[in-house]
Amino acid sequence: MAEPVSPRRAALRVFAPVAARLGGAIFVLWAVASITFFAVRLIPGDPAQAVLGGPGSQASPEALAAVRTEYGFDKPVLVQYLAQLGRLATGDLGRSYALNQDVGPLVLDQLGGTVLLAVLALALAWLLALALAAWSTRGGTVAARVGSGLEIVAAALPHFWLATSLIVVFSIWLGVLPPISTVGAAGLVLPVLTLAIPLAGFLGQILRESLLAALESPFVLSARARGESERGVLWTHALRHASLPAISLSGWAFGSLISGAVVVETIFARPGLGRTLLTAVTLRDVPVVIGVVMIVAVAYILMTLLTDAATRLVDPRLRSE
């Protein structure tokens, strides 16, 4: 007979994983804020000039000195760093040097467009990867070789080259899609394809290898012995098991899509966090850079939690644990 579990031990089993995840999230946010702060400081130039309109503002030495005193640029870097961490701990992202407005509303206004782009690209990448993996594993030797080649090529495509090629084909040659991101569904097609195709190649490789292993597993052999059709074996049994590694990597994939949005939003002239971050880095607008990166880090943490929940829904063994 199993020994009864004490209430204290039961509480530890429940709250220990929660505390571990909370501590990990806090560490990630601290690391992101610290790396971003010092990385921006390494960019050549005077941050006081960004406050006064940039290098071409021709600000007087007196005005620059006043700005350095007001914003604390004349203090040691360590003091500035600790002050920045203190503001972030209270939820204050500060004010933009270049735009002279609160960073929080500025970043949140651009967040929706980038998240929409990343979510659509992730969904399309999954559809393409599933279709390619299913076809390459069940279509024979030729399909396996062609599918493997397509996955490798797609995963290796850089975003800037793919975006330019899609514009040339669908905008210039065929004239069916706009070359820049316009309002409406048509303006989303090329940016979403640019982000989704390389990710689909990467996910497709993982799904195909996992699917091949799953099709040789004992539970699949048992399903076949019970008279299950090949389609049922593939979509009901093997694919659920094979999708677990790809689901676990979806959190990382979402983060890579957000980072890829910097290139895509710039090429397609689409408003979002990517263009905001690029402009802020160019102007040495430290509060905006840190604000964008922190928001992206929070989105990445939330997406990781969602992928963990999806993994538990797909895998009954984790639910029983």
LOPA-624779 format. One record per residue (C-alpha): residue in three letters; x, y, z. Coordinates in steps of 0.25 Angstrom, whole numbers. Layout:
N
<pt residuo="ALA" x="X" y="Y" z="Z"/>
...
// end
This chain:
321
<pt residuo="MET" x="0" y="0" z="0"/>
<pt residuo="ALA" x="5" y="14" z="-4"/>
<pt residuo="GLU" x="10" y="23" z="7"/>
<pt residuo="PRO" x="1" y="35" z="9"/>
<pt residuo="VAL" x="7" y="48" z="4"/>
<pt residuo="SER" x="8" y="59" z="15"/>
<pt residuo="PRO" x="1" y="72" z="12"/>
<pt residuo="ARG" x="14" y="80" z="12"/>
<pt residuo="ARG" x="20" y="70" z="2"/>
<pt residuo="ALA" x="8" y="71" z="-7"/>
<pt residuo="ALA" x="8" y="86" z="-6"/>
<pt residuo="LEU" x="23" y="86" z="-10"/>
<pt residuo="ARG" x="20" y="77" z="-22"/>
<pt residuo="VAL" x="10" y="88" z="-27"/>
<pt residuo="PHE" x="17" y="101" z="-24"/>
<pt residuo="ALA" x="32" y="96" z="-27"/>
<pt residuo="PRO" x="30" y="96" z="-42"/>
<pt residuo="VAL" x="22" y="109" z="-41"/>
<pt residuo="ALA" x="33" y="116" z="-33"/>
<pt residuo="ALA" x="44" y="110" z="-43"/>
<pt residuo="ARG" x="37" y="116" z="-55"/>
<pt residuo="LEU" x="35" y="129" z="-48"/>
<pt residuo="GLY" x="50" y="130" z="-44"/>
<pt residuo="GLY" x="54" y="126" z="-58"/>
<pt residuo="ALA" x="45" y="136" z="-64"/>
<pt residuo="ILE" x="51" y="147" z="-55"/>
<pt residuo="PHE" x="65" y="143" z="-59"/>
<pt residuo="VAL" x="62" y="143" z="-74"/>
<pt residuo="LEU" x="56" y="157" z="-72"/>
<pt residuo="TRP" x="68" y="162" z="-64"/>
<pt residuo="ALA" x="78" y="156" z="-74"/>
<pt residuo="VAL" x="71" y="162" z="-86"/>
<pt residuo="ALA" x="70" y="176" z="-80"/>
<pt residuo="SER" x="85" y="175" z="-76"/>
<pt residuo="ILE" x="90" y="170" z="-89"/>
<pt residuo="THR" x="82" y="180" z="-97"/>
<pt residuo="PHE" x="87" y="192" z="-88"/>
<pt residuo="PHE" x="101" y="189" z="-89"/>
<pt residuo="ALA" x="100" y="186" z="-104"/>
<pt residuo="VAL" x="94" y="199" z="-107"/>
<pt residuo="ARG" x="104" y="206" z="-99"/>
<pt residuo="LEU" x="115" y="200" z="-108"/>
<pt residuo="ILE" x="109" y="207" z="-121"/>
<pt residuo="PRO" x="118" y="219" z="-124"/>
<pt residuo="GLY" x="112" y="233" z="-122"/>
<pt residuo="ASP" x="106" y="242" z="-111"/>
<pt residuo="PRO" x="93" y="238" z="-105"/>
<pt residuo="ALA" x="91" y="252" z="-102"/>
<pt residuo="GLN" x="90" y="256" z="-116"/>
<pt residuo="ALA" x="78" y="246" z="-118"/>
<pt residuo="VAL" x="70" y="254" z="-108"/>
<pt residuo="LEU" x="73" y="267" z="-116"/>
<pt residuo="GLY" x="69" y="262" z="-129"/>
<pt residuo="GLY" x="81" y="253" z="-134"/>
<pt residuo="PRO" x="95" y="256" z="-139"/>
<pt residuo="GLY" x="90" y="266" z="-149"/>
<pt residuo="SER" x="84" y="275" z="-138"/>
<pt residuo="GLN" x="96" y="284" z="-136"/>
<pt residuo="ALA" x="93" y="285" z="-122"/>
<pt residuo="SER" x="102" y="294" z="-113"/>
<pt residuo="PRO" x="112" y="289" z="-103"/>
<pt residuo="GLU" x="103" y="295" z="-92"/>
<pt residuo="ALA" x="91" y="288" z="-97"/>
<pt residuo="LEU" x="98" y="275" z="-98"/>
<pt residuo="ALA" x="103" y="277" z="-84"/>
<pt residuo="ALA" x="89" y="280" z="-78"/>
<pt residuo="VAL" x="83" y="268" z="-85"/>
<pt residuo="ARG" x="94" y="259" z="-79"/>
<pt residuo="THR" x="91" y="264" z="-65"/>
<pt residuo="GLU" x="76" y="263" z="-67"/>
<pt residuo="TYR" x="77" y="248" z="-72"/>
<pt residuo="GLY" x="88" y="244" z="-63"/>
<pt residuo="PHE" x="98" y="242" z="-75"/>
<pt residuo="ASP" x="109" y="248" z="-67"/>
<pt residuo="LYS" x="108" y="237" z="-56"/>
<pt residuo="PRO" x="116" y="224" z="-57"/>
<pt residuo="VAL" x="111" y="214" z="-66"/>
<pt residuo="LEU" x="108" y="204" z="-54"/>
<pt residuo="VAL" x="100" y="215" z="-47"/>
<pt residuo="GLN" x="92" y="217" z="-60"/>
<pt residuo="TYR" x="90" y="202" z="-61"/>
<pt residuo="LEU" x="85" y="200" z="-47"/>
<pt residuo="ALA" x="75" y="212" z="-49"/>
<pt residuo="GLN" x="70" y="206" z="-61"/>
<pt residuo="LEU" x="68" y="192" z="-54"/>
<pt residuo="GLY" x="60" y="200" z="-43"/>
<pt residuo="ARG" x="51" y="206" z="-53"/>
<pt residuo="LEU" x="48" y="193" z="-60"/>
<pt residuo="ALA" x="45" y="186" z="-47"/>
<pt residuo="THR" x="34" y="196" z="-45"/>
<pt residuo="GLY" x="29" y="195" z="-59"/>
<pt residuo="ASP" x="34" y="208" z="-64"/>
<pt residuo="LEU" x="40" y="207" z="-78"/>
<pt residuo="GLY" x="44" y="221" z="-78"/>
<pt residuo="ARG" x="42" y="232" z="-88"/>
<pt residuo="SER" x="48" y="231" z="-103"/>
<pt residuo="TYR" x="60" y="240" z="-105"/>
<pt residuo="ALA" x="56" y="243" z="-119"/>
<pt residuo="LEU" x="41" y="244" z="-119"/>
<pt residuo="ASN" x="40" y="250" z="-105"/>
<pt residuo="GLN" x="28" y="241" z="-101"/>
<pt residuo="ASP" x="26" y="229" z="-92"/>
<pt residuo="VAL" x="32" y="216" z="-97"/>
<pt residuo="GLY" x="20" y="207" z="-91"/>
<pt residuo="PRO" x="9" y="212" z="-100"/>
<pt residuo="LEU" x="19" y="214" z="-112"/>
<pt residuo="VAL" x="23" y="199" z="-112"/>
<pt residuo="LEU" x="9" y="194" z="-109"/>
<pt residuo="ASP" x="3" y="201" z="-121"/>
<pt residuo="GLN" x="13" y="194" z="-130"/>
<pt residuo="LEU" x="12" y="180" z="-123"/>
<pt residuo="GLY" x="-1" y="176" z="-129"/>
<pt residuo="GLY" x="4" y="176" z="-143"/>
<pt residuo="THR" x="17" y="168" z="-140"/>
<pt residuo="VAL" x="9" y="158" z="-132"/>
<pt residuo="LEU" x="-1" y="156" z="-143"/>
<pt residuo="LEU" x="10" y="154" z="-153"/>
<pt residuo="ALA" x="17" y="144" z="-144"/>
<pt residuo="VAL" x="5" y="136" z="-141"/>
<pt residuo="LEU" x="0" y="135" z="-155"/>
<pt residuo="ALA" x="14" y="131" z="-160"/>
<pt residuo="LEU" x="15" y="120" z="-149"/>
<pt residuo="ALA" x="2" y="115" z="-153"/>
<pt residuo="LEU" x="5" y="114" z="-167"/>
<pt residuo="ALA" x="19" y="108" z="-164"/>
<pt residuo="TRP" x="12" y="97" z="-157"/>
<pt residuo="LEU" x="2" y="94" z="-168"/>
<pt residuo="LEU" x="14" y="94" z="-178"/>
<pt residuo="ALA" x="22" y="85" z="-169"/>
<pt residuo="LEU" x="11" y="75" z="-166"/>
<pt residuo="ALA" x="7" y="74" z="-181"/>
<pt residuo="LEU" x="22" y="72" z="-185"/>
<pt residuo="ALA" x="25" y="62" z="-174"/>
<pt residuo="ALA" x="13" y="54" z="-177"/>
<pt residuo="TRP" x="15" y="53" z="-192"/>
<pt residuo="SER" x="30" y="50" z="-191"/>
<pt residuo="THR" x="28" y="39" z="-181"/>
<pt residuo="ARG" x="17" y="32" z="-188"/>
<pt residuo="GLY" x="20" y="35" z="-203"/>
<pt residuo="GLY" x="31" y="26" z="-206"/>
<pt residuo="THR" x="46" y="28" z="-208"/>
<pt residuo="VAL" x="44" y="39" z="-218"/>
<pt residuo="ALA" x="35" y="47" z="-209"/>
<pt residuo="ALA" x="45" y="45" z="-197"/>
<pt residuo="ARG" x="57" y="50" z="-205"/>
<pt residuo="VAL" x="49" y="62" z="-211"/>
<pt residuo="GLY" x="43" y="65" z="-198"/>
<pt residuo="SER" x="56" y="65" z="-191"/>
<pt residuo="GLY" x="63" y="74" z="-201"/>
<pt residuo="LEU" x="51" y="84" z="-200"/>
<pt residuo="GLU" x="52" y="84" z="-185"/>
<pt residuo="ILE" x="67" y="87" z="-185"/>
<pt residuo="VAL" x="66" y="98" z="-196"/>
<pt residuo="ALA" x="55" y="105" z="-189"/>
<pt residuo="ALA" x="62" y="105" z="-176"/>
<pt residuo="ALA" x="74" y="111" z="-182"/>
<pt residuo="LEU" x="67" y="122" z="-189"/>
<pt residuo="PRO" x="70" y="136" z="-182"/>
<pt residuo="HIS" x="59" y="145" z="-180"/>
<pt residuo="PHE" x="64" y="157" z="-188"/>
<pt residuo="TRP" x="67" y="148" z="-200"/>
<pt residuo="LEU" x="53" y="141" z="-199"/>
<pt residuo="ALA" x="46" y="154" z="-198"/>
<pt residuo="THR" x="52" y="161" z="-210"/>
<pt residuo="SER" x="50" y="148" z="-218"/>
<pt residuo="LEU" x="35" y="148" z="-214"/>
<pt residuo="ILE" x="33" y="163" z="-218"/>
<pt residuo="VAL" x="40" y="160" z="-231"/>
<pt residuo="VAL" x="31" y="148" z="-235"/>
<pt residuo="PHE" x="17" y="152" z="-229"/>
<pt residuo="SER" x="18" y="167" z="-230"/>
<pt residuo="ILE" x="26" y="171" z="-242"/>
<pt residuo="TRP" x="24" y="159" z="-251"/>
<pt residuo="LEU" x="10" y="154" z="-247"/>
<pt residuo="GLY" x="5" y="167" z="-241"/>
<pt residuo="VAL" x="-4" y="160" z="-232"/>
<pt residuo="LEU" x="1" y="164" z="-218"/>
<pt residuo="PRO" x="6" y="178" z="-213"/>
<pt residuo="PRO" x="21" y="180" z="-211"/>
<pt residuo="ILE" x="19" y="187" z="-198"/>
<pt residuo="SER" x="10" y="183" z="-187"/>
<pt residuo="THR" x="-4" y="190" z="-189"/>
<pt residuo="VAL" x="-16" y="190" z="-180"/>
<pt residuo="GLY" x="-24" y="177" z="-182"/>
<pt residuo="ALA" x="-21" y="162" z="-184"/>
<pt residuo="ALA" x="-13" y="164" z="-197"/>
<pt residuo="GLY" x="-3" y="172" z="-190"/>
<pt residuo="LEU" x="0" y="161" z="-181"/>
<pt residuo="VAL" x="2" y="150" z="-191"/>
<pt residuo="LEU" x="17" y="153" z="-195"/>
<pt residuo="PRO" x="22" y="156" z="-181"/>
<pt residuo="VAL" x="15" y="144" z="-175"/>
<pt residuo="LEU" x="21" y="135" z="-186"/>
<pt residuo="THR" x="35" y="141" z="-184"/>
<pt residuo="LEU" x="35" y="137" z="-169"/>
<pt residuo="ALA" x="27" y="124" z="-171"/>
<pt residuo="ILE" x="35" y="117" z="-182"/>
<pt residuo="PRO" x="49" y="116" z="-175"/>
<pt residuo="LEU" x="42" y="112" z="-162"/>
<pt residuo="ALA" x="34" y="101" z="-169"/>
<pt residuo="GLY" x="47" y="95" z="-174"/>
<pt residuo="PHE" x="52" y="94" z="-160"/>
<pt residuo="LEU" x="40" y="88" z="-154"/>
<pt residuo="GLY" x="38" y="79" z="-166"/>
<pt residuo="GLN" x="51" y="73" z="-163"/>
<pt residuo="ILE" x="48" y="70" z="-149"/>
<pt residuo="LEU" x="34" y="65" z="-152"/>
<pt residuo="ARG" x="39" y="56" z="-163"/>
<pt residuo="GLU" x="50" y="49" z="-154"/>
<pt residuo="SER" x="40" y="48" z="-142"/>
<pt residuo="LEU" x="29" y="42" z="-151"/>
<pt residuo="LEU" x="38" y="32" z="-157"/>
<pt residuo="ALA" x="42" y="27" z="-143"/>
<pt residuo="ALA" x="28" y="27" z="-139"/>
<pt residuo="LEU" x="23" y="19" z="-150"/>
<pt residuo="GLU" x="33" y="8" z="-145"/>
<pt residuo="SER" x="28" y="9" z="-131"/>
<pt residuo="PRO" x="21" y="-3" z="-124"/>
<pt residuo="PHE" x="8" y="5" z="-122"/>
<pt residuo="VAL" x="7" y="7" z="-137"/>
<pt residuo="LEU" x="10" y="-7" z="-139"/>
<pt residuo="SER" x="-1" y="-10" z="-129"/>
<pt residuo="ALA" x="-11" y="-1" z="-136"/>
<pt residuo="ARG" x="-8" y="-8" z="-150"/>
<pt residuo="ALA" x="-11" y="-21" z="-143"/>
<pt residuo="ARG" x="-24" y="-16" z="-138"/>
<pt residuo="GLY" x="-28" y="-13" z="-153"/>
<pt residuo="GLU" x="-26" y="2" z="-153"/>
<pt residuo="SER" x="-24" y="8" z="-167"/>
<pt residuo="GLU" x="-11" y="14" z="-171"/>
<pt residuo="ARG" x="-18" y="28" z="-171"/>
<pt residuo="GLY" x="-23" y="26" z="-157"/>
<pt residuo="VAL" x="-9" y="21" z="-152"/>
<pt residuo="LEU" x="-3" y="33" z="-158"/>
<pt residuo="TRP" x="-12" y="44" z="-153"/>
<pt residuo="THR" x="-18" y="38" z="-140"/>
<pt residuo="HIS" x="-6" y="31" z="-134"/>
<pt residuo="ALA" x="8" y="34" z="-141"/>
<pt residuo="LEU" x="6" y="49" z="-143"/>
<pt residuo="ARG" x="2" y="52" z="-129"/>
<pt residuo="HIS" x="15" y="45" z="-124"/>
<pt residuo="ALA" x="24" y="51" z="-135"/>
<pt residuo="SER" x="19" y="65" z="-133"/>
<pt residuo="LEU" x="24" y="66" z="-118"/>
<pt residuo="PRO" x="38" y="71" z="-122"/>
<pt residuo="ALA" x="33" y="81" z="-131"/>
<pt residuo="ILE" x="23" y="86" z="-121"/>
<pt residuo="SER" x="34" y="88" z="-111"/>
<pt residuo="LEU" x="42" y="96" z="-121"/>
<pt residuo="SER" x="30" y="105" z="-124"/>
<pt residuo="GLY" x="33" y="115" z="-113"/>
<pt residuo="TRP" x="47" y="117" z="-119"/>
<pt residuo="ALA" x="41" y="118" z="-133"/>
<pt residuo="PHE" x="32" y="129" z="-129"/>
<pt residuo="GLY" x="44" y="137" z="-123"/>
<pt residuo="SER" x="51" y="135" z="-136"/>
<pt residuo="LEU" x="39" y="140" z="-144"/>
<pt residuo="ILE" x="39" y="152" z="-135"/>
<pt residuo="SER" x="54" y="155" z="-138"/>
<pt residuo="GLY" x="52" y="152" z="-153"/>
<pt residuo="ALA" x="41" y="163" z="-153"/>
<pt residuo="VAL" x="52" y="173" z="-152"/>
<pt residuo="VAL" x="56" y="170" z="-166"/>
<pt residuo="VAL" x="42" y="167" z="-172"/>
<pt residuo="GLU" x="36" y="179" z="-166"/>
<pt residuo="THR" x="47" y="188" z="-172"/>
<pt residuo="ILE" x="46" y="182" z="-186"/>
<pt residuo="PHE" x="31" y="182" z="-187"/>
<pt residuo="ALA" x="30" y="196" z="-180"/>
<pt residuo="ARG" x="21" y="189" z="-170"/>
<pt residuo="PRO" x="19" y="196" z="-156"/>
<pt residuo="GLY" x="23" y="188" z="-144"/>
<pt residuo="LEU" x="33" y="185" z="-133"/>
<pt residuo="GLY" x="44" y="181" z="-144"/>
<pt residuo="ARG" x="44" y="195" z="-150"/>
<pt residuo="THR" x="42" y="202" z="-137"/>
<pt residuo="LEU" x="54" y="194" z="-131"/>
<pt residuo="LEU" x="63" y="197" z="-144"/>
<pt residuo="THR" x="60" y="212" z="-143"/>
<pt residuo="ALA" x="63" y="212" z="-128"/>
<pt residuo="VAL" x="76" y="205" z="-129"/>
<pt residuo="THR" x="80" y="215" z="-140"/>
<pt residuo="LEU" x="77" y="227" z="-132"/>
<pt residuo="ARG" x="83" y="221" z="-119"/>
<pt residuo="ASP" x="69" y="222" z="-113"/>
<pt residuo="VAL" x="72" y="213" z="-101"/>
<pt residuo="PRO" x="58" y="213" z="-94"/>
<pt residuo="VAL" x="51" y="209" z="-107"/>
<pt residuo="VAL" x="62" y="198" z="-110"/>
<pt residuo="ILE" x="60" y="192" z="-96"/>
<pt residuo="GLY" x="45" y="194" z="-96"/>
<pt residuo="VAL" x="44" y="186" z="-109"/>
<pt residuo="VAL" x="53" y="175" z="-105"/>
<pt residuo="MET" x="46" y="174" z="-91"/>
<pt residuo="ILE" x="33" y="173" z="-98"/>
<pt residuo="VAL" x="38" y="162" z="-107"/>
<pt residuo="ALA" x="44" y="154" z="-96"/>
<pt residuo="VAL" x="31" y="154" z="-88"/>
<pt residuo="ALA" x="24" y="149" z="-101"/>
<pt residuo="TYR" x="34" y="138" z="-103"/>
<pt residuo="ILE" x="32" y="134" z="-88"/>
<pt residuo="LEU" x="17" y="133" z="-90"/>
<pt residuo="MET" x="19" y="126" z="-103"/>
<pt residuo="THR" x="28" y="116" z="-96"/>
<pt residuo="LEU" x="17" y="114" z="-85"/>
<pt residuo="LEU" x="7" y="111" z="-96"/>
<pt residuo="THR" x="15" y="101" z="-103"/>
<pt residuo="ASP" x="18" y="94" z="-90"/>
<pt residuo="ALA" x="2" y="93" z="-88"/>
<pt residuo="ALA" x="0" y="88" z="-102"/>
<pt residuo="THR" x="11" y="77" z="-100"/>
<pt residuo="ARG" x="3" y="73" z="-88"/>
<pt residuo="LEU" x="-10" y="73" z="-96"/>
<pt residuo="VAL" x="-4" y="64" z="-107"/>
<pt residuo="ASP" x="4" y="55" z="-98"/>
<pt residuo="PRO" x="-5" y="47" z="-88"/>
<pt residuo="ARG" x="8" y="42" z="-80"/>
<pt residuo="LEU" x="11" y="57" z="-76"/>
<pt residuo="ARG" x="-3" y="59" z="-71"/>
<pt residuo="SER" x="-3" y="46" z="-63"/>
<pt residuo="GLU" x="10" y="51" z="-56"/>
// end
